[in-house]
Amino acid sequence: MKRTIPLMIATTAGVVMIVSYFVPPAQSWKDDFAIWFEILAAFAFVLGAGNLLKMHLQKVSSRQAGWGFSVITIVAFLVTLVVGLGKVGVNPNAAFPEYAWSGNKMEPGSSWFWYIFEYVYLPLAATMFALLAFFIASAAFRAFRAKNIEAILLLGTAFIVLIGRTYAGIILTDWLPEPLRFDRLTEFIMDVFNSAGNRAIMIGISLGIVSLSLKILMGVDRSYLGSEE
């Protein structure tokens, strides 16, 4: 029963969403199910937060390797949660000045949550992406080795696109005919070859989604229900 009921819910929700797209009288069903999805997602966030705290508290209590990072994670999570839910420092809305929490917590300079997002989260995210650029460059250096024709084409295309995206490509190839300049070649590669590749990938993804959806609706794929135990 604990596997049959979730299977029935998933099948019913999938069929209703499909019907709502093709049957005009049933279009409102999609909005109703979207509301229910948001409610369930809220409970899922609560469960996810509880699981996050449980895992890191266990790591801290047992002094496992890297438990200091778990302490930082727990403190950052709790501080952000309290500041966000409590709307600490939020300016009241002009329409409801008597309610201190009526303002928008994401209004620039209006709350602690905005300061955390602007001066803690965004710099950390920028740092992560900056480090990621070095890892990508290192991986590209190892991968782009001209061992065969395919590797030579990949290396040449990557070089043209990388240089063509900068001012260096414009300056170095300014003396060439316009169709052969790196900036023009980059536009041609991105508009023709890259677009064709993206479309092929999207078609493949769409077919995969359709196939997986049909298997879930028919009960063939039950991996989302967990193990058989």
C-alpha positions as CSV (number, residue, x, y, z in Angstrom):
1,M,0.0,0.0,0.0
2,K,2.8,2.4,0.8
3,R,4.0,2.0,-2.8
4,T,0.6,1.8,-4.5
5,I,-0.7,5.1,-3.2
6,P,2.3,7.2,-4.3
7,L,2.1,5.4,-7.7
8,M,-1.6,6.3,-8.1
9,I,-0.9,9.9,-7.1
10,A,1.9,10.3,-9.6
11,T,-0.2,8.7,-12.4
12,T,-3.2,10.8,-11.6
13,A,-1.2,14.0,-11.5
14,G,0.5,13.2,-14.8
15,V,-2.7,12.3,-16.6
16,V,-4.4,15.5,-15.3
17,M,-1.6,17.7,-16.5
18,I,-1.6,16.1,-19.9
19,V,-5.4,16.4,-20.2
20,S,-5.4,20.1,-19.1
21,Y,-3.1,21.0,-22.0
22,F,-5.3,19.4,-24.7
23,V,-8.9,19.7,-23.3
24,P,-10.0,23.4,-22.9
25,P,-12.6,22.7,-20.2
26,A,-9.9,21.1,-18.0
27,Q,-7.3,23.9,-18.3
28,S,-8.1,25.2,-14.8
29,W,-7.0,21.8,-13.4
30,K,-3.4,22.7,-14.2
31,D,-3.6,25.7,-12.0
32,D,-5.2,23.8,-9.1
33,F,-2.5,21.1,-9.3
34,A,0.2,23.8,-9.5
35,I,-1.1,25.2,-6.1
36,W,-1.0,21.7,-4.6
37,F,2.5,21.3,-5.9
38,E,3.7,24.5,-4.2
39,I,2.1,23.3,-0.9
40,L,3.9,19.9,-1.2
41,A,7.1,21.7,-2.2
42,A,6.9,23.7,1.0
43,F,6.8,20.6,3.1
44,A,9.6,19.1,1.1
45,F,11.8,22.2,1.9
46,V,11.0,21.7,5.6
47,L,12.0,18.0,5.4
48,G,15.1,18.9,3.4
49,A,16.1,21.5,6.0
50,G,15.6,19.1,8.8
51,N,17.7,16.4,7.1
52,L,20.4,19.0,6.4
53,L,20.6,19.9,10.1
54,K,20.5,16.2,11.2
55,M,23.4,15.2,8.9
56,H,25.6,18.1,9.9
57,L,24.8,17.8,13.6
58,Q,25.7,14.2,13.5
59,K,29.0,15.1,11.8
60,V,29.8,17.7,14.5
61,S,28.9,15.4,17.4
62,S,31.0,12.6,16.1
63,R,33.9,14.9,15.2
64,Q,34.2,13.5,11.7
65,A,36.6,14.9,9.2
66,G,35.6,18.4,8.2
67,W,33.2,18.9,11.1
68,G,34.2,22.6,11.3
69,F,32.6,23.2,7.9
70,S,29.5,21.6,9.2
71,V,29.4,24.1,12.1
72,I,29.7,27.0,9.6
73,T,26.9,25.5,7.5
74,I,24.6,25.2,10.5
75,V,25.3,28.7,11.8
76,A,24.9,30.2,8.3
77,F,21.6,28.3,7.7
78,L,20.1,29.3,11.0
79,V,21.1,32.9,10.8
80,T,19.7,33.2,7.3
81,L,16.5,31.4,8.2
82,V,15.8,33.6,11.2
83,V,16.7,36.8,9.4
84,G,14.6,35.9,6.4
85,L,11.5,34.6,8.1
86,G,11.7,37.4,10.8
87,K,12.3,40.1,8.2
88,V,14.8,41.6,10.5
89,G,15.4,45.3,9.7
90,V,12.7,45.5,7.0
91,N,11.3,48.9,6.4
92,P,7.4,49.0,6.6
93,N,5.4,49.2,3.5
94,A,4.2,52.8,2.8
95,A,0.6,51.4,2.4
96,F,0.8,49.6,5.8
97,P,3.2,51.7,8.0
98,E,1.7,50.3,11.2
99,Y,3.0,46.8,10.3
100,A,6.7,46.5,10.7
101,W,7.0,43.3,8.6
102,S,4.9,44.6,5.7
103,G,8.0,45.7,3.6
104,N,9.9,43.8,1.0
105,K,12.9,42.0,2.5
106,M,14.7,42.2,-0.9
107,E,14.4,45.9,-1.3
108,P,18.0,47.3,-1.6
109,G,19.3,48.4,1.8
110,S,16.1,47.6,3.6
111,S,16.9,44.4,5.6
112,W,19.6,42.2,7.0
113,F,18.5,39.5,4.6
114,W,19.4,41.8,1.6
115,Y,22.8,42.6,3.1
116,I,23.5,38.8,3.5
117,F,22.4,38.2,0.0
118,E,24.3,41.2,-1.5
119,Y,27.5,41.1,0.5
120,V,27.9,37.4,1.5
121,Y,26.1,35.2,-1.0
122,L,26.9,37.0,-4.2
123,P,30.6,37.4,-3.5
124,L,30.9,33.7,-2.5
125,A,29.0,32.7,-5.7
126,A,31.3,34.9,-7.8
127,T,34.3,33.3,-6.1
128,M,33.0,29.8,-6.9
129,F,32.5,30.7,-10.5
130,A,35.9,32.3,-10.7
131,L,37.5,29.1,-9.4
132,L,35.4,27.1,-11.8
133,A,36.9,29.0,-14.7
134,F,40.4,27.9,-13.7
135,F,39.2,24.3,-13.4
136,I,37.6,24.5,-16.9
137,A,40.8,26.0,-18.3
138,S,42.8,23.2,-16.8
139,A,40.4,20.5,-18.1
140,A,40.4,22.1,-21.5
141,F,44.2,22.1,-21.6
142,R,44.2,18.4,-20.9
143,A,41.4,17.6,-23.3
144,F,42.3,19.7,-26.3
145,R,45.3,17.7,-27.5
146,A,45.6,17.5,-31.3
147,K,45.8,13.7,-31.5
148,N,43.4,13.2,-34.4
149,I,41.3,15.2,-36.9
150,E,38.3,15.5,-34.5
151,A,40.6,16.9,-31.7
152,I,42.2,19.3,-34.1
153,L,38.7,20.6,-35.2
154,L,37.7,20.9,-31.6
155,L,40.9,22.7,-30.6
156,G,40.7,25.1,-33.5
157,T,37.0,26.0,-33.0
158,A,37.5,26.5,-29.3
159,F,40.5,28.8,-30.0
160,I,38.6,30.9,-32.5
161,V,35.6,31.3,-30.1
162,L,37.7,32.1,-27.1
163,I,39.7,34.7,-28.9
164,G,36.8,36.0,-30.9
165,R,34.9,36.8,-27.7
166,T,37.6,39.2,-26.6
167,Y,39.0,42.5,-28.0
168,A,42.2,40.7,-28.8
169,G,40.4,38.7,-31.5
170,I,39.2,42.0,-33.1
171,I,42.6,43.7,-32.9
172,L,44.7,40.7,-34.1
173,T,42.4,39.9,-37.1
174,D,41.4,43.4,-38.1
175,W,43.6,43.2,-41.2
176,L,41.8,40.1,-42.6
177,P,38.7,40.2,-44.8
178,E,35.6,40.7,-42.7
179,P,34.2,37.1,-43.1
180,L,37.6,35.8,-41.8
181,R,37.8,37.9,-38.7
182,F,37.6,36.0,-35.5
183,D,34.6,38.0,-34.2
184,R,32.7,37.2,-37.4
185,L,33.8,33.6,-37.4
186,T,32.7,33.3,-33.7
187,E,29.2,34.6,-34.6
188,F,29.0,32.2,-37.5
189,I,30.0,29.2,-35.4
190,M,27.6,30.1,-32.6
191,D,24.7,30.9,-34.9
192,V,25.1,27.8,-37.2
193,F,27.0,24.9,-35.7
194,N,26.3,25.7,-32.0
195,S,22.6,26.3,-32.7
196,A,22.3,23.0,-34.6
197,G,24.0,21.1,-31.8
198,N,21.8,22.7,-29.2
199,R,18.6,21.8,-31.1
200,A,19.7,18.2,-31.5
201,I,20.4,18.0,-27.8
202,M,17.1,19.6,-26.9
203,I,15.2,17.2,-29.3
204,G,17.0,14.2,-27.6
205,I,16.2,15.6,-24.1
206,S,12.5,16.0,-25.1
207,L,12.3,12.5,-26.4
208,G,13.9,11.2,-23.2
209,I,11.4,13.2,-21.1
210,V,8.5,11.8,-23.0
211,S,9.8,8.3,-22.7
212,L,10.5,8.6,-19.0
213,S,7.1,10.2,-18.4
214,L,5.2,7.4,-20.2
215,K,7.1,4.8,-18.1
216,I,6.2,6.6,-14.9
217,L,2.5,7.0,-15.9
218,M,2.3,3.3,-16.8
219,G,4.1,2.3,-13.6
220,V,7.0,0.7,-15.4
221,D,9.6,3.0,-13.8
222,R,9.2,3.1,-10.0
223,S,12.7,4.3,-9.1
224,Y,11.2,7.5,-7.5
225,L,9.5,5.3,-4.9
226,G,12.8,4.2,-3.4
227,S,14.1,0.7,-2.8
228,E,11.9,-2.3,-2.6
229,E,12.7,-2.8,1.1
